[in-house]
Amino acid sequence: MRFFLISDNIDTRAGMRLAGIEGVVVHQRGEIEEAFRTAVQDESVGIILITELLAQQADDLIREYRLSHTKPLIVEIPDRHGTRRPADHIMRYVNEAVGLKV
């Protein structure tokens, strides 16, 4: 199994290539969908890394895929500018999933 990166900037892609991870740089919704569909159809891809900004743009596509498939794993990563999420995003996610405030 291998990783595949869907990024919105060249710097993130260059950094991942240094780690041996291939990927594409896209910007428009149509390009995101095409890259995502190509990656999930490739049997050798076990983990798809997608930058947070692109994941926000294609949230419905990713959510639908996660609900109906277990492989590949889709991981949202920050880009070179850092995360766009609030500091307590993991706690919020747990609270929403469990339904209790932890």
Secondary structure as UniProt FT lines:
FT   STRAND          2..7
FT   HELIX           10..18
FT   TURN            19..20
FT   STRAND          22..25
FT   HELIX           29..41
FT   TURN            43..44
FT   STRAND          45..51
FT   HELIX           52..57
FT   HELIX           59..68
FT   STRAND          73..77
FT   TURN            80..81
FT   TURN            87..88
FT   HELIX           89..98
//
